Amino acid sequence: MEPFTIHVPDDVLVDLKERLKRTRFPNQLDGAGWDYGTELGYLRELVDYWLNDFDWRAQEEALNTFSHFRMEVNGLGMHFIHERSPHEDALPLIITHGWPGSIFEFHKIISKLTRPEEYGGDKTDAFHVVCPSIPGYGFSDAPRKPGFDVKEAAVHNVALMEQLGYTRYGAQGGDWGSVISSWTAVLAPEQVCGLHLNMVLAWPPRGEDTPPELTEEEVRRLGDARKFQKEETGYQRIQGTKPQTLGYGLTDSPAGLAAWIVEKFRTWSDCNGDVESRFTKDELLTSIMIYWINENIASSTRLYYETYKAKHSGPPKEYVEAPTACAVFPKELSRLPRSWAERSYNITRWTEMPKGGHFAAMEEPDLLVEDIRAFFKTLR
C-alpha cells in the first residue's frame, strides 16, 4: 500500500483550456430546453466557467485532505481513500460509487462517519471508511481484458478489505455501488456484517410487472420507473453496447464530456430542473474532471457492457443473507416495492426519505449519514 497524492500535471490543464477555447457547440431548436438533452445555454455557461473561473488546484487540495492510497489488488492498481477514525474500535465500512460518480461523491460524508462526535453523533457510531475507485474509474487502473463486470468489482473490493486486514465490515453503495456492495455481501458472507443501499434493485415476482397485492403508491412508483426506462435510458443502451465508439468523442471533447455527465446530475437529482439548486458548478466540474484528467470515460462505460453481457445488472441471484438497510430517496431512478426487494435481500430497515435523489451522499449527506449510523448501531 502506497500513499497517493492527486496532482494533475500542468500540461494536462493547459491542454484542457485550449480544447475548451475551441469548443464547437451544436445548434438547438427554439424553446427546446432540456427536452432533447443538455440545454445549449447552460452548457455554454458551464464551459465558460470551466475555462475562466474554475480552480482545479483548489479542488485538488481539498480532495488531498483525505488519506489516499494505491495498492495492487488481483493484478490491478486500485486507488482508494482509507480514512481511519481516531476511535480504534470503529467499524470498517467500504463505500462504493457508481456512474457517473467517483470517490468525490463522498467528500461530504467521510468525516461525519469517521468522527461522528464532531457532527452531532456519538463516538460509538464511528467508522473506518474505505472508498475505492472502481477499476476503470477515477485514479484506479483500467482492466485490460474483457469480462470485468460488477461481480468482478466486488471480488476486488473483498480482496482490498482483506489486504487492509479487515475481517468484519459493512458495505454501502448506490448506483453500480449498490450492485457491487450486494455482490460483496454474497462473496464474503462471514466478513460483511451489514449492507446499506441507497438504490435498491429488485425483480418482479413470477415475471409479473404489477402483481395485484401492490398498494396504489407502489403501482404509481412502478409507473414512474417504466417512464424512466422509456425516456431516460438511452445512455444505458449505448454504454451497454458500443462504449468504445462513444469513448472517442467524450475522451476528445471536454465540452462533450460535460454535456454527457451534467445532464445526469440534473435529471437524476431532486433539483426540480435547476441543477445548481443541488450542486455548485465547482462540484459538477470536479466530478467531470476526475473522468477527464484520467482519460477513463471509455473504461468506465465498459462496466455497462460487461455487466449486461454477464446478466449481473440486477441484484445477485443468490439471496443476500446479510442484514440489509434500504434508504429510499424520492427522486431515485426507480423505487421498487419492498416486497420485491425482500425476495433478494434480508431487509431489516427500510427508510422512506423526505427529499433527495440519486446522488444521496452529495444531495442529502446528513440524511444518509444518519441512516447509516442508525442501521449499523444494531450490528456493532
ABEGO torsion letter per residue (X at the ends): XBBBBBBBBAAAAAAAAAAAAABBBBBBBBGAEAAAEBBAAAAAAAAAAAAAABBAAAAAAAAAABBBBBBBBGGBBBBBBBBBBABAABBBBBBBBBOBBBAAAAAAAAAAAABAAAAGBBAAABBBBBBBBBBGBEABBBBABBGBBAAAAAAAAAAAAAAAGBABBBBBBBEAAAAAAAAAAAABAAABABBBBABBBBBBBGGBABBAABBAAAAAAAAAAAAAAAAAAAAAAAAAABAAAAAAAAAABAAAAAAAAAAAAAAABBAGGBAAAABBAAAAAAAAAAAAAAGAAAAAAAAAAAAAAAGAABBBABBBABBBBBBBBAABABBBBAAAAAAABBBABBBBBABEBABAAAABAAAAAAAAAAAAAAAX
